[in-house]
């Protein structure tokens, strides 16, 4: 089997869906699993619905209608009036979403988040599946939640590898062309879970690992892996080849082209990963495999925006030693604060965190009982792999105060 993953940008409209089918025809679609993200900005729209759900329920209905119209327009453009079966299924999914929003009693944002945002992937794969049938491509639609089994750590669930592998083998065996959802799974209690934002890449790697796939190809709106996000950095260059190790480093620091967990299962079984352009499927893109040197060997730039810098100092000027650091990290774990960077001295401890779970105020309240706490919001974390003199000039050109700087032999990080 080969595994193809298509992101939201590649299926943002009817032309994207048509192009996906064209890519399949050019690359021989037999023995392929297609993992698809939500269409365009659908996940953002569902997150907006969630915000209204918790803050202003009167706005929920109009936002749901708007999102439904977006998907129905794609169907209309694809079929020119001949997509009744697809339309019926999309209406059913939106009814299911509205029933959940009306009946849910849980106040847990993360739980509700996973039950709602999953509809983005369910909708996209449904529309694409029906269009593939319309174009005489015999595909099997697979609900990933029946395969991908996780714990109940909502919004960033941990995989039950053994059960997941068994489910995938059982449900994909003897099927030639399968379309399924990225990003989503389910707990042992059968509630929907998600694997972390942009987790569709990880889903593709999970399927590849379970099936000993020949390769994984991620189809993007860029030529491959670049040495910086072209939406943020100017004059980016294509990286022709990367080792698993280097790709894991880039993903860990936040390179948006690959999900951080994607490389680990592929590396274990030495399954090559290709990142290619869906606009130019014949181009070579970037290959990621065992022991491949970075080519070309140039600085790679990564930025994580809207982070939070916490500066802690001991109230009585005592040293911040192992006991204090252990206490701090336990709290960071308890309050679901992903740690991006740490630095400590004898009486101070600085940590850059991502407040994605919105629990900063709770954390600071607890920390303040033992430390002086300074909170600096809306900071940006820049990471430069293979740092050199030209990269140093780049940081100066940003024109913002550097609040924290840290360097190793190959990596420099700056909180600004």
N, C-alpha and C positions, 0 to 999 in steps of 0.2 A: 504494500500500500504506500501511496504518497499522501501527505497531508498538506492541503492548501488553506491558508488563513487569509480572509479578506476583511480589512478594517472598515470602519464606518465611512471614511472618506471615499472608499472605492465603491460603495453602494449608496451614495447619498441621494441619488435620484434614479429615474428610469433608465437614463443613459448608462449609469454605473452598473445596473443590473444586466443590461444588454451586453455591456463590455465584459462582465464576469463570465457570461456564457461564451463569449467570443474567446476569452482566455482559455477556457476549458477546451474549446474546439481546437485551439492552436497547440495545446500541450498534451493532448490525448487524455480524456477525462476518465478512462477506465481505471479501476482500482484506486480510487481517490476519495479521501474524506475532506469535505469542505467545511471549514469552521468560519462562521460569520459573526461579525459584531452588529450592533444596532445601526440603523441607517442614519448617516449624517450626524446631526446634533440631537438625536433622539434621547440619548442618556441625559444630556443637559436639560432637555425639556421635561423629562420624567423627574429629575431632581428639582426642577422649578415647581412641578405639581406637588412634590413632597413638601417643599417649603410652605406652599399655600395650605396644604393639608394640616400642618402643625400650627400655622399662624393665622390663616384667613380662609376657612373652608368654603366661603362663598365664591372664591375665585377658582376652585378646583374644577368644576364642571366645564367652564369655558376653556380652560387649558387642555383638558382631556379632549374636548371636541376639536380644538385646533390641531392637536397631535393626530387625531383620527383622520382629519381632512388631509393632512400632509401625506399619510400613508395611502389613503384612497386615491389621491391625485396620481401617485406613482403607479397604482394599479391601472387607473384610467389611461395613463400615457403608455403603459406597456401593452395593454390589450385592445385599445381603441374600441371599448364597449363589449369585449368578449371575455371578461374575467369574473363571471358571477360566482364561481366556486371559491375563488380566492377572496373576493369581497365578503362572502358569507363567513369565511373563517376569520377574517380580520375583524368583522363586526363582533363575532363571538369572543375573540380575545379582549376587545375593549369592554364588552359586557362583564367579562370575568374581572378585569381591572376595577371597574366601577363597583361591582359587588364587594370586592375586598375593601375598597376605600370606605364603603358605607358600613360594613359589618365589623371591621377591625376594632379591637378593644385595647390592643397593646400600645403603651406610651413609648416603647423603646424605639428610638429613631433608627438605629442600625437594623433592627429586625424588620421594621416597616420598609426601610430603604430597599432591602433585598427582595421583598415580596413585590415591590412596585417596579424597580428598574429592570427586572428580568424580562418585562414585556417588550422591551426594545429588541432584544435578540430573538424572542419568540415571533415577533411581527416580521422582522427582516427575513428570517429563514423561511417563514411561511410563504411570504410573497415570492422569494427567489425559487423555492421548491415548486410552486405552482407554475411559475414562468418556465422553469426547466422542463416540466411536463408538457407545457404548451409548445415548446421547441423540440419535442420528441427526445428529450434526455430523461431516461428512466432512473430517477433518483429516489432514495429512501430518506424520509424525514425522520430524524432521531431527536427525541427530547433529551438533551444532555443531562438533565436532572435525574434521569433514570440510570445514568452511568457514573457521573462524577459525584462521589459520595465524600462528605466532609464532616467536620465537627460543626458546632453552632456558633463559631466566632464570626458573627455576621459582618459583612463588608470586606473581610479579609480571611476567609475560611481556610482551614488547614485540611489537606487531603488525607483521606483514608486510602492509601495506595493499593493495598491488597484487594479490598472490595471493589475499588474503582477499576483496577485492571481486569478482574474477573467479569465485571459487568460489561466492559467495553468488548472484550473478546466474545462474550456470549451474544451480544446484540449486533455486532458488526460482522461477525463471521458469515462468509458466503454472500456478502453484499458488495456490489461492484462500485456504486457511486452513492455516497452518503452525504447528506447535508445536515449540519447540526450547529448548535449555538456555542459561541465562546463565552467566557466570563461567568457562566452560571453553573451551579450544581445544587445538591440538596443535602440536608442533614439526615441523620438516621431516623429523625422524626418526620422526615419528608417535607420539611419547610424549605423553601428556596434559600440558597446561600449564594454569595458571589465571591470571586477569587481576588478581589482588589481591582481598582480602576485600571482600565486597559488590560484586563486579565485574559483577553481572548488569545493572545500569543501563548500564554501558559496553558490554556485549554488545548491548543494545537499540539504542544509538546507532550501533554499528558496522553492524548490519543496516540501520538507517534511512539511513545515509550511502551504503552500497553500492547501495541500491535507490531513492534519491531519494524517500524516503517523504514522505507528506503531513504526518505528525506522529508524535510518540512520546508515549505516555501511561504514566506509572508509577503503578500502583495500590498504595496504601499503607494502613496501619491508622490514618492520621491524615488530617485534612481537606485537607492540602496541605503546602506548605512553611511551617513555623512559624518564629518568630523565636528558637526554642530547642527543644531536645529535651524534650518534656513528661515524659519519665521522669526528667529531671535538674532541669529548671527549672520553677518555678511560674508560673501565669498567662501562659502563652505565647499568642501571637496569630498568626492566619493572615496570611501575606503574599499578597495577591491577585495581584500581578504583580511580576516581577523581570526585569531585563535579563540577557542572557547573561553580561556582564562581572561583574555583581554575584553571579550564581549561581556563576561560576567562582571568585570570591574566597571565597565561603562554603564551597564544596566543598574548595578548597585548604586552608583552615584547619581542615577536619574536620567540617563539617556533615554529619551522618549520613544525611540524607534523599536526597542525590545523590552518586554516586561522582565523585571529582575529575576523572577523564578523560572523563566523559560529555558535557560541554558542548562540548568543542572540535570534534569532527566535526559536531555539529548546527549550531554557529555558522557553520562554513565554508559550509554549504549553506542556512543560514537556515531550518532545520527547527524549527518550534515544539515545545516540550516542555511537557507538562501533568502536574502531580502531583495526583492525585485520590484520594478515599477509595473503597475497594472496598465499604465498608458503605453508602455513599450515592453511587452512580455518577452520579446526575443533578446533583449539586452542582458548582459551577464549579471548585473547587479553586484551584490556583495555575498561572498561565501564565508561561512563560519564553520570551522571544523578543528580537529585536533592538531595542535602544534604549528598552526599557520602563523607566520610572523605578520605583524601589522604592516600593511602595504597600501599606500605609502606611510612611512613612519613620520607622522606629523602630530602637533598638539590637537587634542580633542576637547571641545568646550561643552560644558553642561551647566544649565542653570535651573534651580528650583526656586520659584517665586512664592511670595506670601508665606514665608516661614516665620517662626517665632524664636527669638533668642532669649533664653533665661540665664541670668547671671545670679548665682547663689554665693553668699559668703556667710561664714559662721558668725553667729551673734556675739559670742564671747571671745572671738579671735583665736579659737582653738583650731588645730589642723583639721582639714578635710581629708580623712584617711579612709581605709577600706570599709570600715563600718558605715560611715556616712555615704560613701559612694554606693554601697550595696543598698542602703535605704532609699537613696534617690532613684536608682534604677528599678527597684521594686515598684515604686510609685509610678514611674514612667510607664511601666508595663501595665499596672493596674488601671491607669487612666488612659490607656490606649494612645500613647504619644510616640509615634515613630521617631527615632533619634537619627538625625542627619549628621551631626558633628559634635564632638565633646572636646573640652580642654580644661585642665585643672592646674591649680598652683597649690601652695601650702594652705591657704585660707580661703580659696575661691574655687568655684566650679561653674563653667559655662557650658551650656548645651543648646544646640539649635534643633528645634523640633517642628513637626508638622501637626497642626491642630485639626487634622481632617475629621476627627470624631467629636470635635466641639466640646472638649472637656477641660479646656485650659483653666477656666476660672476655678473649677473644683480642685485641680492639681495645685494651683498657686495657693489656694486657701490652706491646704494641708502642709505644703512646703514652708509656708510662712510661720508655722508654729515652731520650726527649728532653725530656720535660716532667714537672713535678709534676702529678699527676692526682688530683682529688677526684671521687668518684662518689657521687651522691645518687640513690637509687632511689625508686620509687613516688611520684613527683611528679605533679601535675596541671597541665596547660597550659590556661588559660582565654583565649579570644580573644573580644573584643567589637568587632564592626563598628558604625560610627556611634556611637561612644562619647560619652556625655554625663554629666551630673552624677548622674542616677539610676543609671547603670551603675557609676559610681565607688562609690556606696553599696553596690551589690551585692557588690563585691570585699571591702569591709570586713566585710560580714555573713558571708562564708565562714568567717572566724575562724581562718585558717591563715596562718603567716608567708609573706610574699611574698619568694621567693628571687631573682627576676629580674623586671624590669619593662621593657617597651619600648612606645613609642607612636609612631604616625605621625599624619597629619592625620585619617584615618578609622578607624584600627584601634589598639586597645590589647591587649597580651598580658601575661599574668602567669603565672609559674611559681610554684606554691604547694606 
